[in-house]
Amino acid sequence: MEIGLSHYLIISALLFSLGLYGVISRKHAVMVLMGLELILNAANINFVAFARFGGMNMDGQVAAVFVIILAAAEAAVALAILLNIYQHFKHVNLDEVDQMKE
């Protein structure tokens, strides 16, 4: 049995589904960020798989590296925001952070 494009797409769909579930259902900010990372990794798998099986040469790998750089920057900014929220509220529960407007 040879691994084909459909195998990569199934794995990517599973990762995307798990990430979406993590973003929607979690109240803890760190868990939401982990769900976002799963979604971005699912996109990376799609980029690389379509580059491999679609004949796009290096375009998929370049897009995947760009997404990895974007995810690193997003994680750094998000963690800085979370540290500021923790310093102010002493927790990172997203349901109670809306009090920050007041």
C-alpha positions in Angstrom: 0.0 0.0 0.0 1.4 3.4 -1.0 0.7 6.6 0.8 -1.1 9.0 -1.4 -2.6 12.4 -1.3 -5.8 11.2 0.3 -3.9 10.0 3.4 -2.4 13.4 4.0 -5.7 15.1 3.5 -7.3 12.7 6.1 -4.6 13.4 8.6 -4.9 17.2 7.9 -8.7 17.1 8.3 -8.3 15.3 11.7 -5.8 17.8 12.9 -8.0 20.7 11.8 -11.0 19.2 13.5 -9.2 18.7 16.8 -7.8 22.2 16.6 -11.2 23.7 15.9 -12.7 21.7 18.8 -9.9 23.0 21.0 -10.6 26.6 20.0 -14.3 26.5 20.3 -14.7 24.4 23.5 -11.8 25.6 25.7 -12.0 28.4 28.2 -8.3 28.4 29.1 -6.3 30.7 26.8 -3.3 28.4 26.5 -5.5 25.6 25.3 -7.0 27.9 22.7 -3.5 28.8 21.4 -2.7 25.1 21.2 -5.9 24.6 19.1 -4.8 27.4 16.8 -1.4 25.7 16.4 -3.1 22.5 15.4 -5.1 24.3 12.7 -2.0 26.0 11.3 -0.2 22.6 11.3 -3.1 21.1 9.3 -2.7 23.9 6.8 1.0 23.1 6.6 0.4 19.4 5.9 -2.0 20.5 3.1 0.6 22.9 1.6 3.3 20.3 1.5 1.1 17.4 0.3 -0.3 19.5 -2.6 3.2 20.6 -3.4 4.4 17.0 -3.5 1.5 15.5 -5.4 0.3 18.5 -7.4 3.6 19.3 -9.0 4.1 22.8 -7.4 7.7 22.1 -6.8 8.9 24.3 -3.9 5.8 26.6 -3.6 4.1 24.4 -0.9 7.3 24.2 1.2 7.8 28.0 1.0 4.2 28.6 2.1 4.6 26.1 4.9 7.8 27.9 6.2 5.9 31.2 6.0 3.1 29.7 8.1 5.6 28.4 10.6 7.2 31.9 10.9 3.7 33.4 11.3 2.8 30.9 14.0 6.0 31.7 15.9 5.2 35.4 15.8 1.6 34.8 16.8 2.7 32.6 19.7 5.1 35.3 21.0 2.5 38.1 20.9 -0.2 35.9 22.3 1.9 34.7 25.2 2.9 38.3 26.0 -0.8 39.2 26.1 -1.5 36.2 28.3 1.2 37.2 30.7 -0.3 40.7 30.9 -3.8 39.2 31.5 -2.4 36.9 34.2 -0.6 39.8 35.9 -3.9 41.8 36.0 -6.5 39.0 36.8 -4.3 36.2 38.3 -5.9 33.7 35.8 -6.2 33.2 32.1 -9.8 32.1 31.9 -11.2 33.6 28.7 -14.8 33.9 30.0 -13.7 36.3 32.7 -11.3 38.4 30.7 -14.2 40.5 29.2 -14.1 42.5 32.5 -10.9 44.2 31.1 -13.1 46.7 29.2 -14.2 48.3 32.5 
